[in-house]
Amino acid sequence: MKKVKTHIYFETERWAVRKHAPIRPAKEFIPKSWTQTEVYTKKCPFPLDSEKTVKACPGVGDFMALGYVIPAWCDIEIHPTEDGMATDVRYSDPTYNHAFHPPDQLNPNFIPQYKVRTPIKLDNPWKMYAPDGWSLIYQPMWYFEDRNYDAVPGIIDHDLGALMSPVNIMLKEIKHTSIKLGDPLVQVIPIKREKIVARTGDMRPATVDRHNSIIGLRNLIFSGWKRWQHEKKNYVVEAHDLDLPGDTD
């Protein structure tokens, strides 16, 4: 079988991180609130007659499973000051450094839902790079609503820039915040940089025909048309160098 080429490299010198807080596909970090949601509000013998919840929407579930997740590489304790203008960060591993963006870098009206106005630069041990033309989109873990922090979204051209990049987070409320080893910090989605062209205009006959053709799938089977509405997104991690030194000698 032909080997698929590697698109994104995540590497760290720290064996303990590779072993106990590895980079993993995002599909392995689905929030409990989603997994505990029922598919139906009313379930009938034929799904056609049933009433479904948001869990039946492929768009939401597929988004959660896009790309990879960088988990917390150790325990982290964050103590903001009472005015939310500074933070003290302590890692269980003291070799990591406390760094932050000063609050005057943010306009007071920019993302005001984050009451602590000091974006924290978590000292990321992973070095990341990609082949020519590939970037990573960094997204918050949008559906993890039960915690006090979010990653700051952005995009980095990992074929061009420095391999080291902190994971930037912001706190929602001015209160002590704990992050535990393995907690999902940020979702990273690889994309290929290429020219994308969008077309706008009047409705063409071919568009109408396409719409009508797809609508015709709805009633082919009693269980509905979900199987034809989306494809599985395939993100794989090839984990290397997990043996302790000396184990393979």
Buried (B, 14 or more C-beta within 10 A) or exposed (E): EEEEEEBBEBBBEBEEBBEBBBBBBBBEBBBEEBEEEEEEEEEEEEBEEBEBEEBBBEEEBBBBBBBBBBBBBBBBEBEBEEEBBBBEBEBEBEEBEBEBBEBEEBEEEEEEEBBBBBBBBBBBBBBBBBEEEBBBBBBBBBBBEEBBBBBBEEBBEBEEEEEEBBBBBBBBBBEEBEBEBBBBBBBBBBBEBEEEEEEEEEEEEEEEEEEEEEEEBEEEEEEBBEEEBEEEBEBEEEEEEEEEEEEEE
